[in-house]
Amino acid sequence: MKIKPTWGLLVYVVVLVLSVYPAVFVNGVAGYLPCFALLFCGAASFVHLLLIRKKISAQAQLDELELRRGDESPFSVELENNSPLPVPLLNVRFFIGDVHGLDEHEFPLSVTLSAREKRSFQLQASFPHLGVYRAGVRRVEARDLLGLFSARSGAGDRQEIFVNPKLVSPQDLVLDDKRSQESAYARVASAMSGMDYVGVRDYALGDPIKMIQWKLSAHADGLMTKLMESYTATGMSIVLDFDPAGLGREEALGMLDGVVETGMSLGRWASQNGMEYNVVMPMEDGQFAQTIPTDFENLQQYMQYIHLTEDKNSDALVRVLRQRCASAHSHNNVALCTARLNREVVAALQYVKQSRKNPALYLLQPEQVDENRRKETQTLLMQLQGSDIPYLVGKNAGEVLG
């Protein structure tokens, strides 16, 4: 703990100077007694802080490290004084926040500890948004007896908490029976099953290791996955867009939750119904990449990528829709989950439709939308309707799919 002066020291110096004045009127040592007494008390207070500063410990512990969005978890706090001297004032700041600093909360605590006392507290922490959170002690500050100095220590051990999406069961899919079955049992290339080797594609996070073409990967820039020919049902590509869509911080985080939960709910539905699927989402560099989650209830390995990612002019999203989702070897159904809708995105969806694919839009919108934005969205949705591209709109996954 580093020792620093407080504002109380300034007051102490002023009082110390004033205590010298009695010596002017009292001719003798007795006139300096108040000054000597103050000096002694100040020195004793400083020594007291030196003795207790390394004997104080503060720990925070969450009962659960894997939660669902919206869950609350008890937050256990333990403060201990291992010194035979009391701690007149101990200020501790605990914190819980996501790794990107967008959703952070502090819990200040001020207590007095007697000699060798250990105290426990129970706080309640809530996790309103998806992502990786960290929790721990941000700062510990102990004061001396007179409040002249403070001993501060920085952050201690931190815990990581993974907040997973709250999935819903789709009740109203915009992929109707005809669309979802029109290519059923058609001959398509699959990386998951089949007997005949037909080619390779870039590796996607989640592909089985046994399907990696190691010889070709050694000569390529990255891993390559073998494609096998099989008889299977039509697949689904789920595109997740993490752009904040020009919204404020809290609204943008809420829309991000809705985008992820809508997309992962669709992915779980596809998996349960025997469809091949993939999830296309932005990575750390902001560029979209294909993944194949196997456990939609636990996205721990993907959490580092789930955060607001600004995509200026929708360039990256339009590129992935036109080049990846509209290609001949991509899945027949394309589900775009996003919180933004503009002319570029509409044109890209229309291009996917013209490529004989079945695009569908799952649009997340905040509850309060300004009039200009509402009118613009309605106009763009009418364009999609005219192109026979289905869409669903809501403020969260439950409204969009429920």
Number of C-alpha atoms within 10 A of each C-alpha: 15 10 17 11 13 13 10 12 15 12 11 17 15 10 14 18 10 12 18 15 14 15 16 10 8 11 10 10 8 12 17 17 15 18 19 15 13 16 15 12 13 22 11 15 18 20 13 17 24 15 12 21 23 14 15 20 14 20 17 23 18 19 10 12 15 16 18 19 20 15 15 14 17 14 20 16 19 14 19 18 23 18 18 13 17 19 25 16 17 20 16 22 17 21 20 25 20 22 16 13 11 13 17 15 15 14 14 12 13 11 13 14 20 15 14 15 16 15 13 12 11 13 12 11 18 14 22 16 23 26 28 23 22 18 25 24 24 19 17 22 20 26 26 24 19 15 20 21 21 23 20 18 18 11 13 16 11 17 16 17 21 24 25 25 24 22 21 19 14 18 10 12 17 19 17 11 9 9 15 18 14 13 15 16 12 13 13 20 23 23 21 16 14 15 9 12 14 12 15 20 14 16 22 18 15 13 18 13 10 10 17 20 18 15 10 15 16 11 9 11 9 10 18 22 23 22 23 19 18 20 14 19 21 23 24 25 27 27 28 26 28 28 23 22 23 11 16 10 13 12 17 20 21 22 30 29 25 31 27 26 25 32 27 26 23 26 26 21 18 18 19 9 10 12 19 19 24 25 22 25 23 24 16 11 8 17 16 20 17 21 19 18 22 14 12 21 15 17 18 16 11 15 15 14 17 21 23 20 19 16 17 10 11 18 12 16 27 17 15 19 23 18 13 19 28 25 15 12 12 19 25 24 24 26 26 25 27 26 27 19 20 15 14 14 21 19 17 21 28 21 17 25 19 13 16 13 21 23 30 24 22 26 25 26 24 14 10 9 11 8 9 8 11 12 12 13 18 12 14 17 22 12 16 19 12 10 14 14 20 19 19 17 16 19 18 23 28 18 16 23 20 13
